[in-house]
């Protein structure tokens, strides 16, 4: 059984690496083709693709009655995405950001986080209505983001047209123009295909890693809540990690940051929303810290703190700093130590 789990684990890793490579290439291709900022593509299309594993794992867990995994996976993934994955990329290569484009996903995240926290601290019960409300926030965010993308694309195309109109008018052969249009369509189709294939490989790879890794962790006697907040969260966050590293290597840091912020928002409103809508649940209380529910005294506050460290200084200064990455990595190491120590 162990050798089979190890083999499937390796297969999943290969799927993640190759899928991440294709996914990033296709995403940046789309961004350049439509003159849409990479950070906007990262906060929408890429984020949805890399959040698919969390959606599948949490929804399946909620439906089967494992609310601890459904809850812990969403919150744990946000902490992991922010304090580990984005921290690694920032520590290696800090970069400037587009404040205007990043503001919307950050604002939506904290609005959703406040709403989520109020429910957690007041009643601790996430009903189906709450799940629908979270999904409604997701829909509103996507509508606003798509409208922003259209506006950005239209502005870029207008600027491009002003510089290229004379060349087009001077062209004497319509066949050349038709050839360019056909090439554009072929390239667009290729990007979309590789985007879908990349997302599918990422989802399958993450699933293989989580399933087989959880078997090993469970065999070692690790509690379900700890597995959800650490191992499962890390496993389902591997697509973000692969995307972040691939984007960093290829020089697309904006795509990486947009993906992290967008994925964190989707973990709150899409992953949690789907899980709660499928089967309502209460905040798990299986683990305590100093006599209090660890979810309320550690997990949720830490989620807000690490996102604050990542986004607030960046929006103020318009750039990411190496100290943010180092601090976030130290926080994540301490978080994991606490999870396994108590």
Secondary structure, DSSP 8 states (H G I E B T S, - for coil): -HHHHHHHHHHHHHHHHHHHHHHHHHHHHHHHHTT--HHHHIIIIIHHHHHHHHHHHHHHHHHTT-HHHHHHHHHHHHHHIIIIIIHHHHHH---B--HHHHHHHHHHHHHHHHHHHHHHHHT-EE-HHHHHHHHHHHHHHHHHHHHHHHHHHHHHHHHHHHHHHHHHHH---HHHHHHHHHHHHHHHHHHHHHHHHHHHHHHHHHHHHHHHHHHHHHHTT--HHHIIIIIIHHHHHHHHHHHHHHHHHTT-HHHHHHHHHHHHHHIIIIIHHHHHHHS-EE---S-EETTEEHIIIIIHHHHHHHHHHHHHHHHHHTB--HHHHHHHHHHHHHHHHHHHH-
